Amino acid sequence: MSKNLTDILKNKNCFITGATGGIGRCIAGKMAKSGCNLFLTSSDIEGLKKIKEEVKNVRVAYEPGDLNKVEDIERIVDKAEREFGHIDILVNCAGVFTIKSLQESNLKDFENCFNVNIRAPFLFCKAFSESMIKNQWGRIVNIGSSSAYGGFKGTSIYCASKHAILGLSRALHCELKECGVRVFCVSPASVKTEMGKKVTWQDYNTFINPEDIAEYISFIVSFDGDMVVDEVRLNRMIMQ
């Protein structure tokens, strides 16, 4: 790193979706400690209010919304740009974990998962990358999953959506790197969150701590030299 983490991230404007979830909340806390101003969104308005009350020494703004609705996404983007002028760091953390067999699944399940897991990140990337390109500096972090690299029984829709976010991230990395915008896809294995508890066929005690994921994300976005880690898989250390 050409500078230390605090120097690079201090006073940057960081936008986080799914900010009240297990991973999103930890990312918000870590980025705030690194000196970033926060704009947060989630469907949980009480959770957003609580984070705003807890975070000190940086600016915090929020706007609740349903990422299934394009009009909500547009309202959230408009509020963020009015509050901060521009976004330097975008973290697409919101996600839907659909567990259904192919025969049990329906079009509504498919649309709900893809709307949140890939359409919303696409729209946020499109909206906020404009100012990043103009400023010749930006970071986009898309939270993927181990399911972006494999297929698992009963999760065909979810796996497909995470393959899609990996493909989007790879393409945007190539498209935006010459503009000073770095795009990362961070794909953790199962995580100790409420969503993680739905993975009943694995040992929850072996799952990744979301605070470790937040620590890693703040670390990789702080690199400002010639090296870039564009695609990351975070796996579990399972001791037999």
GUNU-895856 format. One record per atom (N, C-alpha, C): residue in one letter; x, y, z. Coordinates in steps of 0.02 Angstrom, whole numbers, plus 32768, in hexadecimal, padded with zeros to 4 digits. Layout:
aXYZ;...
***
This chain:
m802A7FC48000;m800080008000;m802B803E8000;s8018806F7FD7;s803E80AC7FD4;s803280D98011;k7FF980D28031;k7FE880F5806E;k7FCA80C3809E;n7FC380D880DE;n7FA280AA810A;n7F5680AD80FF;l7F33807A811A;l7EEC8072810E;l7EC480B08120;t7ED280CD815A;t7EAC81078171;t7EB481428142;d7EF2814D8129;d7EFE818580FC;d7ED4817F80BC;i7ED0814380A1;i7EAD81398062;i7E62813C8069;l7E478120809E;l7DFE811B80A5;l7DDF815680CB;k7E07817D80ED;k7DEC81B48115;k7DC681E680E9;n7D8981F680FF;n7D5D822680DE;n7D41820D809B;k7D4D81CE808B;k7D2C81B28050;k7CE381A48061;n7CB981A6802E;n7C7181998037;n7C6281508023;c7C4B81298053;c7C4080E18048;c7BF580D1804B;f7BDC80B18018;f7B95809E8012;f7B918053801B;i7B65803D8048;i7B607FF58058;i7B177FDF8054;t7B097FAC802C;t7AC67F8E802C;t7AC57F54805D;g7A897F428074;g7A857F0D80A6;g7AAA7F1F80E5;a7AA97F5E80F7;a7AD47F78812D;a7AC07F608172;t7A847F46817B;t7A6F7F2F81BD;t7A787EE381C4;g7A8F7EC28190;g7A9A7E7A8193;g7ADC7E6B81B7;g7AEA7E2A81C0;g7B257E1681E5;g7B667E2F81C8;i7B6F7E278186;i7BAC7E3E8166;i7BAB7E8A815D;g7B737EA48145;g7B6D7EEC8137;g7B7A7F178173;r7B5F7F0481AD;r7B697F2A81EA;r7BB37F2C81FD;c7BD47EF381F6;c7C1C7EF08207;c7C457F1B81D7;i7C337F1A8197;i7C567F438166;i7C4D7F8D8176;a7C0F7FA08187;a7C027FE68199;a7C2D7FFC81D3;g7C317FD28207;g7C597FE48241;g7CA27FEA8231;k7CBC7FBC8209;k7D037FBD81F7;k7D147FF981CB;m7CE98008819A;m7CF78040816E;m7CF380828194;a7CC6808681C4;a7CC180C381ED;a7D0180CC8217;k7D1B80958232;k7D5980998259;k7D9480AD822D;s7D8F80A081EC;s7DC480B381BD;s7DBC80FB81A5;g7D87811D81BD;g7D7E816481AD;g7D4D81728176;c7D2A813F815E;c7CFA814A8127;c7CB881668141;n7C9B8194811B;n7C5581A68126;n7C2A816E810A;l7BEF81648127;l7BC5812B8115;l7B82814180FA;f7B6E812380C2;f7B28812680AE;f7B0F80DE80AC;l7ADB80D080D3;l7AC5808C80DE;l7A7E808280C4;t7A71804680AB;t7A2D80358098;t7A1E7FEE80AB;s79DE7FE280B9;s79C57FA180D0;s79797FA680D1;s79577F6F80D7;s790F7F7080E0;s78FC7F7A8129;d792D7F778155;d79237F7C819E;d79337FC381B6;i79017FEE81B8;i790D803481CA;i7923803B8212;e790980128240;e791E80178286;e79678003828D;g797D7FD18266;g79C37FBE8267;g79F07FF4824D;l79D98018821A;l7A00805081FF;l7A0680888232;k79D080968254;k79D280CA8288;k7A0380B882BF;k7A04807882D1;k7A3080628307;k7A79806982F3;i7A8A805782B5;i7ACF805F829F;i7AE380A9829F;k7AB780D48289;k7AC6811C8288;k7AD3813582CE;e7AAE811B8300;e7AB881308345;e7AFB81168360;e7B0F80DB834A;e7B4B80BB8365;e7B8C80D68347;v7B8A80E98308;v7BC880FD82E5;v7BD7814682F6;k7C1581528309;k7C2A8196831D;k7C6381AE82F0;n7C6C81EF82EE;n7CA6821182CF;n7CA682128283;v7C7481F58263;v7C6E81FB821A;v7C25820B8209;r7C19822481CE;r7BD5823281B8;r7BB281F081A7;v7B7481EA81BE;v7B4C81AF81AF;v7B0781C58197;a7AF481AD815D;a7AB181BA8142;a7A948177812B;y7A5381738125;y7A358134810F;y79F3814180EB;e79DD810F80C7;e799C811080A6;e798580C880A0;p794C80B680BF;p7933807280BA;p791380668076;g790D80288063;g78EC80188024;g78EC7FCE8016;d78C47FBC7FE4;d78BD7F777FCD;d78E27F707F8B;l79187F4A7F89;l79417F457F4C;l791F7F1C7F16;n78E47F027F24;n78BB7EE37EF0;n789B7F177EC4;k78997F557EDC;k78747F8A7EB9;k78A57FBD7E9B;v78A37FC57E59;v78CF7FF47E37;v78C4803B7E51;e7886804C7E5F;e787780907E77;e7898809C7EBB;d789C806A7EE5;d78BE80717F25;d790A807B7F1A;i792680557EED;i796D805C7EDE;i797C80A27EC4;e795380BC7E99;e795D80FF7E7E;e795881337EB6;r792881297EE4;r792181587F1C;r795E81567F49;i7978811A7F56;i79B381127F80;i79F081337F60;v79F981297F1F;v7A3281487EFC;v7A2C81947EFF;d79F081AD7EF3;d79E681F67EF5;d79F682137F3A;k79E081F07F6E;k79ED82087FB3;k7A3882077FC1;a7A5B81D27FAC;a7AA381CD7FB9;a7AC982057F96;e7AB682147F58;e7AD982487F32;e7AC9828D7F4E;r7A8D82977F67;r7A7C82D77F86;r7AA182E17FC8;e7AA882AB7FEE;e7AC982AF802F;e7B1582B88028;f7B3482927FFB;f7B7D82907FF8;f7B9B82AC7FB8;g7B7282B87F86;g7B8C82D27F47;g7BA5829A7F1A;h7BCD826D7F35;h7BE682347F0F;h7BF881FC7F3F;i7BFD81C07F24;i7C1181857F4A;i7C55816E7F31;d7C8381627F60;d7CC6814A7F4F;d7CCB80FE7F52;i7CA880E07F83;i7CAD80987F8E;i7C66807C7F91;l7C58804C7F66;l7C17802B7F64;l7C1F7FE37F7B;v7BF87FCF7FAC;v7BF97F897FC3;v7BB37F6C7FBA;n7BAC7F3F7F89;n7B6D7F1D7F7C;n7B6A7EDE7FA7;c7B4A7EE57FE2;c7B4A7EAF8013;c7B067E8E801B;a7AD17EAF8008;a7A8E7E948011;a7A877E547FE8;g7A647E238004;g7A5C7DE47FE1;g7A1F7DBE7FF8;v7A057D957FCB;v79CD7D687FDA;v79E67D207FD0;f79DA7CF68001;f79F17CB07FFE;f79B47C837FF5;t79A97C6E7FB7;t796F7C447FA6;t79827BFB7FAB;i795F7BD67FD5;i796B7B8E7FDC;i792B7B697FC7;k792B7B527F8A;k78F27B2C7F6F;k790B7AFF7F37;s78ED7AC57F31;s78FE7A9B7EF8;s78E47ABA7EB8;l78FC7AA27E80;l78E57ABC7E40;l78997AB67E39;q787D7A7E7E4C;q78357A737E44;q780C7A9D7E74;e78287AAD7EAE;e78047AD77EDE;e78097B217ECD;s783A7B347EA6;s78467B7A7E96;s78147B947E63;n78087BD57E65;n77DC7BF47E34;n77FB7C357E1B;l77DA7C557DED;l77F57C927DCE;l77FD7CCA7E01;k77D07CCE7E31;k77D67D027E65;k78157CF97E8E;d78257CBA7E9F;d78637CAC7EC3;d78A07CC27E9A;f789F7CB27E5A;f78D67CC37E2D;f78DE7D0F7E29;e78A77D327E1D;e78AB7D7B7E15;e78C07D9D7E55;n78A77D877E8E;n78BA7DA57ECE;n79057D9D7EDB;c79207D627ECE;c79677D567EDA;c79927D7D7EAA;f79817D7D7E6B;f79A97DA07E39;f79A27DEC7E3F;n79687E047E52;n795F7E4C7E5C;n798E7E677E91;v79937E447EC9;v79BC7E5C7F01;v7A067E4B7EF6;n7A147E0E7EDF;n7A597DF67EDC;n7A817E0E7EA0;i7A5F7E217E6A;i7A857E377E2F;i7A6A7E767E0E;r7A277E7E7E09;r7A0E7EBB7DE9;r7A1F7EF97E12;a7A147EF67E54;a7A237F2F7E7F;a7A6D7F417E7D;p7A9C7F117E84;p7AE37F237E7E;p7AF47F427E3A;f7AD67F287E05;f7AE27F457DC3;f7ACD7F8F7DC1;l7A927F9D7DDC;l7A797FE27DDB;l7AA380107E07;f7AB87FF87E41;f7AE280227E6C;f7B27802C7E4D;c7B427FF87E2F;c7B8380007E0C;c7B7E80347DD4;k7B4980307DAE;k7B3F805E7D76;k7B3880A67D8F;a7B1180AF7DC4;a7B0480F27DDE;a7B4281127DFD;f7B6480EE7E29;f7B9B810C7E4F;f7BDE810A7E2C;s7BE680DF7DFA;s7C2680DD7DD6;s7C31811C7DAC;e7BFC813E7D9B;e7C02817A7D72;e7C2F81AE7D93;s7C2381BC7DD3;s7C4D81ED7DF6;s7C9281CF7E05;m7C96818E7E11;m7CD7816E7E1C;m7D0481777DDE;i7CE7816D7DA4;i7D0D81757D65;i7D2281BE7D5E;k7CF581EB7D6D;k7D0582337D68;k7D3E82467D97;n7D3D822A7DD3;n7D7082397E05;n7DAF820F7DFE;q7DAD81DE7DD1;q7DE681B17DC5;q7DFA818B7E05;w7DC9817C7E2E;w7DD581547E6B;w7D9381377E82;g7D9480F67E8F;g7D5780D67EA9;g7D63808E7EBB;r7D3880747EE5;r7D3A802E7EF9;r7CF380127EF7;i7CEC7FD97ED6;i7CAC7FB57ED6;i7CB97F6F7EF2;v7C967F5E7F27;v7C9C7F1B7F45;v7C597EF87F3F;n7C587EC17F1A;n7C1D7E987F14;n7C267E597F3E;i7BF87E4E7F6D;i7BFD7E137F98;i7BE07DD77F73;g7C0C7DA97F62;g7BF67D6C7F40;g7BE97D357F72;s7C017CF97F62;s7BF67CBF7F8C;s7C1F7C867F70;s7C2B7C547F9A;s7C497C177F7F;s7C1C7BF97F4A;s7BDC7C0B7F4B;s7BAC7BF37F19;s7BB77C127ED5;a7BE47C457ED1;a7BF57C627E90;a7C247C347E6A;y7C407C037E8C;y7C717BD67E6D;y7C5A7B8D7E6B;g7C1D7B807E80;g7C057B3B7E81;g7BBA7B397E7F;g7B9F7AFC7E82;g7B577AF27E83;g7B467AC47EBC;f7B0F7AD47EDF;f7AFC7AAD7F1A;f7AB27A9C7F18;k7AA27A627F2E;k7A5D7A497F2F;k7A2E7A7A7F52;g79F67A887F32;g79C27AB17F50;g79CF7AFC7F4D;t7A057B117F2C;t7A147B587F29;t7A237B6F7EE2;s7A017B537EB1;s7A107B637E6B;s7A077BAD7E5B;i79D27BCC7E75;i79C77C147E66;i79FD7C3E7E87;y7A0B7C307EC6;y7A3F7C567EEA;y7A837C4F7EC9;c7A957C117EB9;c7AD67C067E98;c7ADA7C2B7E56;a7AA57C2A7E30;a7AA47C4D7DF0;a7AAE7C987DFA;s7A8F7CB47E2E;s7A967CFC7E3A;s7ADD7D0E7E4F;k7AFD7CE27E75;k7B417CF07E8B;k7B747CE47E53;h7B677CB67E26;h7B907CB17DE9;h7B8A7CF27DC2;a7B4E7D0E7DC1;a7B437D4C7D9B;a7B697D877DB9;i7B6B7D8C7DFC;i7B8F7DC47E1B;i7BD97DBD7E11;l7BF27D807E0E;l7C397D757DFF;l7C487D8A7DB7;g7C1C7D787D88;g7C267D8C7D43;g7C237DD77D3A;l7BF47DF87D5B;l7BEF7E417D58;l7C2F7E607D73;s7C477E477DAB;s7C837E637DCA;s7CC07E5B7D9D;r7CC87E227D7E;r7D007E167D52;r7CFE7E467D17;a7CC37E4F7CFA;a7CBD7E7C7CC1;a7CCB7EC47CD4;l7CAF7EDB7D0D;l7CB97F207D23;l7D017F2D7D37;h7D227EFA7D52;h7D697F027D62;h7D907F147D23;c7D837EF07CED;c7DA67EFE7CAE;c7D917F427C90;e7D527F537C98;e7D377F907C79;e7D4D7FCF7C9D;l7D537FCC7CE0;l7D5C80097D07;l7DA380147D22;k7DCE7FE27D1D;k7E107FE97D3D;k7E3980227D20;e7E3180307CE0;e7E5780677CC1;e7E3D80AB7CD6;c7E0480AC7CF8;c7DE680EA7D11;c7DF480F67D5B;g7E2080CC7D78;g7E3080D37DBE;g7DFD80B57DEC;v7DD0808C7DD0;v7D9B806C7DF7;v7DAB80217DFD;r7DB180097E3A;r7DC17FC37E46;r7D827F9E7E5C;v7D787F657E3C;v7D3C7F3D7E4A;v7D517EFA7E68;f7D347EE97EA1;f7D457EAC7EC4;f7D077E807ECB;c7D0F7E407EC4;c7CDB7E107ED7;c7CF77DE77F10;v7CDA7DEF7F4A;v7CF07DCB7F86;v7CBC7D947F95;s7CD27D567F90;s7CA57D1D7F95;s7CB47CF27FD2;p7C927CFE8009;p7C9E7CD58045;p7C777C948044;a7C927C638068;a7C6C7C268077;a7C387C3980AC;s7C187C0880CA;s7BE27C1580F9;s7BFA7C428133;v7BCE7C718146;v7BE07CA58177;v7BB17CA181B3;k7BCA7CB481ED;k7BA37CB3822B;k7B747CEF822D;t7B3D7CE98208;t7B087D1C8205;t7AC57CF9820A;e7A8F7D21820D;e7A4C7D04820D;e7A407CDE81CC;m7A587CF98194;m7A527CD68155;m7A787C948157;g7AB37C958176;g7ADB7C59817B;g7AB97C2181A1;k7A8D7C3381CF;k7A697C0081F6;k7A3A7BD681CB;k7A2B7BEE818F;k7A017BC88161;k7A277B8D8142;v7A697B8F8148;v7A937B59812D;v7A977B228162;t7A617AFD816A;t7A5B7ACD81A1;t7A837A8D8195;w7A9A7A838158;w7ABF7A458148;w7B0A7A4D8154;q7B1F7A858170;q7B667A908181;q7B6B7AA281CB;d7BA77A9D81E6;d7BB37AAD822D;d7BBD7AF88235;y7B8C7B188254;y7B8E7B61825D;y7BCB7B788283;n7BE57B4E82AF;n7C1F7B6182D7;n7C5E7B6A82AD;t7C5E7B4F8271;t7C987B558245;t7C937B918215;f7C5B7BB68218;f7C4F7BEC81E9;f7C7E7C2881F6;i7C867C5181C3;i7CB37C8B81C7;i7C937CC381F1;n7CBC7CE48218;n7CA57D1E823F;n7C9C7D5A820F;p7C627D7A820F;p7C587DB381E1;p7C887DED81EE;e7CA17DF4822B;e7CD17E29823A;e7D137E1E8214;d7D257DDF820A;d7D617DD081E4;d7D597DE3819A;i7D1C7DD98180;i7D0F7DEC813B;i7D137E388134;a7CF67E5C8163;a7CF97EA58162;a7D417EBE8165;e7D697E9E8190;e7DAF7EB18196;e7DD37EA78154;y7DC67E708133;y7DE77E6180F4;y7DD27E9280BD;i7D927EA480BB;i7D7B7ED38088;i7D9A7F178091;s7D9C7F2F80CF;s7DBB7F7180DB;s7E057F7080C8;f7E247F3780CF;f7E6B7F2F80BE;f7E767F338072;i7E507F0D804C;i7E5D7F0A8004;i7E4A7F4B7FE0;v7E177F6F7FF9;v7E057FAD7FD8;v7E377FE57FE6;s7E627FDA8018;s7E92800E802B;s7ED0800E7FFF;f7EDA7FD97FD8;f7F157FD87FAC;f7F0B800B7F74;d7F3F80347F6A;d7F39806A7F38;d7F74806B7F08;g7F9B80357F08;g7FD580307EDC;g7FC480087E9D;d7FF57FE57E82;d7FEC7FC17E44;d7FCB7F7D7E4E;m7FCA7F637E8C;m7FAE7F217E98;m7F637F257EA6;v7F3E7EF57E8B;v7EF67EF27E99;v7EE27EAA7EA4;v7EB87E9E7ED5;v7E9A7E5C7EE0;v7E527E617ECA;d7E447E4B7E8E;d7E037E587E70;d7DCF7E227E81;e7DE67DE67E92;e7DB87DAE7E9D;e7DD17D857ED7;v7DA87D7E7F0B;v7DBF7D607F4A;v7D8D7D2B7F60;r7DA87CF17F73;r7D7F7CBD7F92;r7D967CB67FDB;l7D677CBC8009;l7D767CB68050;l7D587C75806A;n7D837C468079;n7D6D7C04808D;n7D767BF980D8;r7D587BC380F0;r7D5B7BB38137;r7D977B868146;m7DB57B90817F;m7DE97B638198;m7DC77B3081C5;i7DB77AF681A9;i7D947AC281CF;i7DC77A8F81E7;m7DCC7A888228;m7DFC7A5A8246;m7DD87A188254;q7DEF79E38236;q7DD079A1823E;q7DE67980827F;
***
